[in-house]
Amino acid sequence: MGFYDLSKEERNQLIIQMETGIIEDLEHQDSGHLLVYASDKDTYIRKQAYSILGRLYHQESRLKERILIRVKDLLAHPDERVRQTAIYSSGEIGEMDKVAALLERGLNDPHYIVRNGVIGAMKQMGRKDPAATLVFAHQHLHDANPEIRRQIIHGIELRGRTHPQDILPILREMQGETNRRVRSMIVHVLGQISYKAGCLETVIQELKTWHNQDLVRQAINEIINIHGEQSYCVHSLEDAKVYIMNELGDIQI
């Protein structure tokens, strides 16, 4: 039975049971309960496990080092679900100096769910430790593996939605990217960081300085598509188009 097959009361009881078992593991330097939850087929059970680890890390100073040890152990486990839980736990811990090495291992993990987990962890890190997260991103921005470059760009997206000025220099540095999937991710992220208050203006002013006009055109099309499809955009489609044309009138969209 999955987590959301339970009633609200049963879910709350399960969370208490999980936390009690995980604390018992940590106090006895064991992983019995934690491994059961970290390997569960239900995504939401695993989510509760790494949420509990993150919460305990920030609430129980006596357990911090033991949590870091257990997360490192989980990342060496043969089950990809367990390794994914370790990566998400790193994001919940949220201190880059403590988890950078774990995220680097995750970037090179043989299983895609673990590699994709790094994207989610980086999004969390971008809220909790933004400066260090951007440094980490820049360190891996030109990795020889294009999938790592793509993951890194995707990982900084959430920070860019509220602080586009923080990630635009990184995206500018990547405007010469030749890999199709990485270029598509750059375009996607530029669209995703353009719809909140003040963000469209920040993104367009940045794009005015880019030399890769083809990538700029793709980004503008993505931005217009988002403003046409999504009701949550601050600007209407027509207002966005007028602003873009006024600022980038020489760009053939």
C-alpha positions as CSV (number, residue, x, y, z in Angstrom):
1,M,0.0,0.0,0.0
2,G,1.4,3.4,-1.0
3,F,1.8,6.4,1.2
4,Y,-1.2,8.2,-0.3
5,D,-3.3,5.1,0.0
6,L,-3.3,5.7,3.7
7,S,-5.6,8.1,5.5
8,K,-4.2,11.4,6.8
9,E,-4.1,10.0,10.3
10,E,-2.3,6.8,9.1
11,R,0.2,8.9,7.2
12,N,1.0,11.0,10.2
13,Q,1.5,7.8,12.3
14,L,3.7,6.3,9.6
15,I,5.9,9.5,9.6
16,I,6.3,9.3,13.4
17,Q,7.2,5.6,13.0
18,M,9.7,6.3,10.3
19,E,11.4,9.1,12.3
20,T,11.6,6.9,15.4
21,G,13.2,4.1,13.4
22,I,15.6,6.4,11.6
23,I,16.7,8.0,14.9
24,E,17.2,4.6,16.4
25,D,19.5,3.7,13.4
26,L,21.5,6.9,13.8
27,E,21.9,6.5,17.6
28,H,23.1,2.9,17.1
29,Q,25.1,3.6,13.9
30,D,22.9,1.3,12.0
31,S,20.8,1.6,8.7
32,G,18.2,-1.1,9.1
33,H,15.1,1.0,9.2
34,L,16.6,3.6,6.9
35,L,17.4,1.1,4.2
36,V,13.8,-0.2,4.3
37,Y,12.4,3.3,3.7
38,A,15.2,4.4,1.3
39,S,14.6,1.4,-1.0
40,D,10.8,1.5,-0.9
41,K,9.1,1.3,-4.3
42,D,6.8,4.2,-3.3
43,T,8.4,7.5,-4.2
44,Y,6.5,9.2,-1.3
45,I,7.9,6.8,1.3
46,R,11.4,7.6,0.0
47,K,10.6,11.3,0.1
48,Q,9.6,11.0,3.7
49,A,12.9,9.3,4.5
50,Y,15.1,12.0,3.0
51,S,12.8,14.8,4.4
52,I,13.2,13.2,7.9
53,L,17.0,13.1,7.5
54,G,17.1,16.7,6.5
55,R,14.9,17.8,9.3
56,L,16.9,15.9,11.9
57,Y,20.1,17.3,10.5
58,H,19.0,20.8,11.2
59,Q,17.2,20.1,14.4
60,E,19.5,17.6,16.2
61,S,23.1,18.8,16.2
62,R,24.2,15.7,18.0
63,L,23.1,13.7,14.9
64,K,24.7,15.8,12.2
65,E,27.9,13.8,11.7
66,R,26.1,10.5,11.9
67,I,23.6,11.6,9.3
68,L,26.4,12.6,6.9
69,I,28.0,9.2,7.4
70,R,24.7,7.3,6.8
71,V,24.0,9.3,3.6
72,K,27.5,8.6,2.3
73,D,26.9,4.9,3.0
74,L,23.5,5.0,1.2
75,L,25.2,6.5,-1.9
76,A,27.4,3.4,-2.1
77,H,24.4,1.0,-2.0
78,P,23.8,-1.2,-5.1
79,D,20.0,-0.3,-5.2
80,E,19.5,2.9,-7.3
81,R,16.5,3.9,-5.3
82,V,18.7,4.0,-2.2
83,R,21.3,6.0,-3.9
84,Q,18.7,8.4,-5.2
85,T,17.4,8.8,-1.6
86,A,21.0,9.7,-0.6
87,I,21.2,12.4,-3.2
88,Y,17.9,13.9,-2.3
89,S,19.0,13.8,1.4
90,S,22.0,15.9,0.4
91,G,19.7,18.5,-1.0
92,E,17.7,18.5,2.3
93,I,20.9,18.9,4.2
94,G,21.6,22.0,2.1
95,E,25.2,22.8,3.0
96,M,27.4,22.5,0.0
97,D,30.6,22.2,1.8
98,K,29.2,19.0,3.4
99,V,27.6,17.4,0.4
100,A,29.5,18.6,-2.7
101,A,31.4,15.3,-3.0
102,L,28.2,13.4,-2.8
103,L,26.6,15.4,-5.6
104,E,29.6,14.9,-7.8
105,R,29.3,11.2,-7.3
106,G,25.6,11.5,-8.2
107,L,26.4,13.3,-11.4
108,N,28.4,10.3,-12.6
109,D,26.1,7.6,-11.2
110,P,25.3,4.8,-13.8
111,H,21.5,5.1,-13.2
112,Y,19.5,8.0,-14.5
113,I,17.2,8.3,-11.5
114,V,20.3,9.1,-9.4
115,R,21.7,11.5,-11.9
116,N,18.3,13.2,-12.2
117,G,18.2,13.3,-8.4
118,V,21.1,15.7,-8.5
119,I,18.9,18.2,-10.4
120,G,16.3,18.1,-7.6
121,A,19.0,18.3,-4.9
122,M,20.6,21.4,-6.6
123,K,17.2,23.1,-6.8
124,Q,16.9,22.6,-3.1
125,M,20.5,23.8,-2.6
126,G,19.8,26.9,-4.6
127,R,17.4,28.0,-2.0
128,K,19.4,27.0,1.1
129,D,23.0,27.7,0.0
130,P,22.7,29.7,-3.2
131,A,26.2,31.2,-3.5
132,A,28.0,27.9,-2.9
133,T,25.5,26.1,-5.3
134,L,26.4,28.5,-8.1
135,V,30.1,28.0,-7.5
136,F,29.5,24.2,-7.7
137,A,27.5,24.7,-10.9
138,H,30.3,26.7,-12.4
139,Q,32.9,24.1,-11.5
140,H,31.0,21.5,-13.6
141,L,29.8,23.8,-16.3
142,H,32.3,22.6,-18.9
143,D,32.4,19.0,-18.1
144,A,33.3,16.8,-21.0
145,N,30.0,14.9,-20.5
146,P,27.1,16.9,-22.1
147,E,24.6,15.2,-19.8
148,I,26.4,16.6,-16.8
149,R,26.4,20.1,-18.4
150,R,22.6,19.6,-19.0
151,Q,22.0,18.5,-15.4
152,I,23.9,21.5,-14.0
153,I,22.0,24.0,-16.1
154,H,18.7,22.4,-15.1
155,G,19.8,22.3,-11.4
156,I,20.1,26.1,-11.2
157,E,16.7,26.8,-12.8
158,L,14.8,27.2,-9.5
159,R,17.2,29.8,-8.2
160,G,16.8,31.7,-11.5
161,R,13.1,31.9,-11.3
162,T,13.4,34.3,-8.4
163,H,16.9,35.6,-9.0
164,P,17.5,35.4,-12.7
165,Q,20.5,37.8,-12.4
166,D,22.3,35.1,-10.4
167,I,22.3,32.5,-13.1
168,L,22.3,34.5,-16.3
169,P,26.1,34.9,-16.3
170,I,26.3,31.1,-16.2
171,L,23.9,30.7,-19.1
172,R,25.8,33.5,-21.0
173,E,29.0,31.5,-20.6
174,M,27.2,28.5,-22.2
175,Q,25.9,30.3,-25.3
176,G,28.5,28.6,-27.5
177,E,27.2,25.1,-26.5
178,T,26.9,22.8,-29.5
179,N,25.2,19.8,-28.0
180,R,21.5,19.8,-28.9
181,R,20.2,18.6,-25.6
182,V,22.2,21.1,-23.6
183,R,21.2,23.9,-25.9
184,S,17.6,22.9,-25.5
185,M,18.0,23.0,-21.7
186,I,19.5,26.5,-21.9
187,V,16.5,27.7,-23.9
188,H,14.1,25.9,-21.5
189,V,15.7,27.6,-18.4
190,L,15.7,31.0,-20.1
191,G,11.9,30.6,-20.6
192,Q,11.4,29.4,-17.0
193,I,13.1,32.4,-15.4
194,S,11.2,35.0,-17.4
195,Y,7.7,35.0,-16.1
196,K,7.8,36.4,-12.5
197,A,7.7,40.1,-11.6
198,G,10.8,41.9,-13.0
199,C,12.2,38.7,-14.5
200,L,11.2,39.3,-18.2
201,E,13.0,42.6,-18.2
202,T,16.1,41.2,-16.6
203,V,16.3,38.3,-19.0
204,I,15.7,40.4,-22.1
205,Q,18.3,43.0,-21.1
206,E,20.8,40.2,-20.7
207,L,19.9,38.6,-24.1
208,K,20.6,42.0,-25.8
209,T,24.3,41.4,-24.9
210,W,24.6,37.9,-26.3
211,H,26.4,37.2,-29.6
212,N,24.7,33.9,-30.4
213,Q,21.6,35.3,-32.2
214,D,20.3,31.9,-33.1
215,L,20.1,30.9,-29.4
216,V,18.6,34.3,-28.6
217,R,15.8,33.7,-31.2
218,Q,15.1,30.2,-29.7
219,A,15.0,31.7,-26.2
220,I,12.6,34.5,-27.3
221,N,10.3,31.9,-28.9
222,E,10.3,29.9,-25.7
223,I,9.6,33.0,-23.6
224,I,6.7,33.9,-25.9
225,N,5.3,30.4,-25.8
226,I,5.3,30.4,-22.0
227,H,3.5,33.7,-21.9
228,G,1.0,32.4,-24.3
229,E,0.4,29.1,-22.6
230,Q,0.6,29.8,-18.8
231,S,-1.8,31.9,-16.8
232,Y,0.7,32.5,-14.0
233,C,2.9,34.8,-16.0
234,V,3.0,38.4,-14.7
235,H,2.8,39.9,-18.2
236,S,0.1,39.1,-20.7
237,L,1.2,37.6,-24.0
238,E,0.7,40.8,-25.9
239,D,2.5,42.9,-23.3
240,A,5.4,40.5,-23.4
241,K,5.6,40.6,-27.2
242,V,5.5,44.4,-27.2
243,Y,8.3,44.7,-24.7
244,I,10.4,42.1,-26.5
245,M,10.0,43.7,-29.9
246,N,10.8,47.2,-28.4
247,E,14.0,45.8,-26.9
248,L,15.0,43.3,-29.6
249,G,13.3,44.6,-32.7
250,D,16.1,43.5,-35.0
251,I,15.7,39.9,-33.9
252,Q,13.8,37.8,-36.4
253,I,11.4,35.7,-34.3
